[in-house]
Amino acid sequence: VTAEKGGFEHFMLKEIHEQPKAYRDTMRGRIDEAGKHVVLPELKLSCEQIKNIRNIQIIACGTAYHAGLVGRHAIEQLVRIPVENDVASEYRYRSPIVTPETLVIVVSQSGETADTLAALREAQRNGAHVLAITNVVGSSIARDADDVIVTLAGPEIAVASTKAYTSQLIAFYLFALYLAEVRGSQTPEVISQVIAAMQALPEQLESMLAKPEAIKAYAEQISKHEHLFFIGRGLDYAVVQEGSLKLKEISYIHSEAYAAGELKHGTLALIEDGIPVIALATQDAVLEKTVSNIKEVGARGADIMAITHEEHVTGLLKSVNQVFAIPKTLPLLTPALSVVPLQLLSYYASLARGNDVDKPRNLAKSVTVE
Ligand code: G6P
């Protein structure tokens, strides 16, 4: 059994460690040799169609939905096309506005999620072109979609998704860069700068995975709590939503992820002495604002752990109890690194609680009922 887990104690830990490879595999062949262009020969979507896209809807469930939140940032920032995110089980029932100039992107590790498949069909019925980002080539979603970008994460066994999520982020970055080039929304310099930063991600991730001790110790600390909060702004908010889901799924600790600035509009009432708050503070443009939110919870007695870049560690230590540093990349690409300590945190918290990490109660890897 340990052989099929590659020497790791659980599939989840093995899959967390497979992420650098998953990044490389998902990028391979999709970036030209000079590192200047993204090439996606698998797409049927023509340049003409791409130039005509008026709006994009990203639809998925669970962790894949959270990847879509990052996808939205990437597309809106690089391509300036308006993007909406929907959970698949809600999409059909809100009479979404779809025109022939709408691109729908469905995201699904398994390619078999019933809600996502139903949303895909509804979008096609309404005339949208549907692109699937999936990890399984012959899946129902891959077969029904008009276009497919396959993530090359390899089979994911643990119910809690890790390498599939991060590979979906890579797929979104690639696709956004491709759209940006076709539509001329970014200069060639910006495109090659983002590509170069993407190519550095696998090694940066390897350096993070080599040092899990601090996160492990912190996980043991939070495993004794029943409630905690995650806060972040912008892309950090997108990532903490995934971090919070991961923690709930396998540690059964109740947590909520809040946009850092929204906490004061109600949820701040729940902050009391000793409650753990995990603040993701990697986005330089909003760092100062996040720090003031950190101070708000700190003043109410929260026990705060922050995840940030090396350069902000000393500054943040004035307002929080612990800081964990992650390597520096472009703000847009940070989720591909910042989610990893949160994955490890859930893993070690689940382990400390004696849970069945790979097969959490009540959950299934793939949900084929609506
Ligand atoms: C299930 C799994 C989740 C997953 C979601 C969507 O609920 O437990 O981990 O994120 O389905 O799965 P998909 O295969 O469509 O990405």
Residues whose N, C-alpha, C, O or C-beta is under 5 A from the ligand:
A	BS01	G6P	C61 G62 T63 A64 V107 S108 Q109 S110 G111 T113 V159 A160 S161 L363 A364 K365 S366 V367
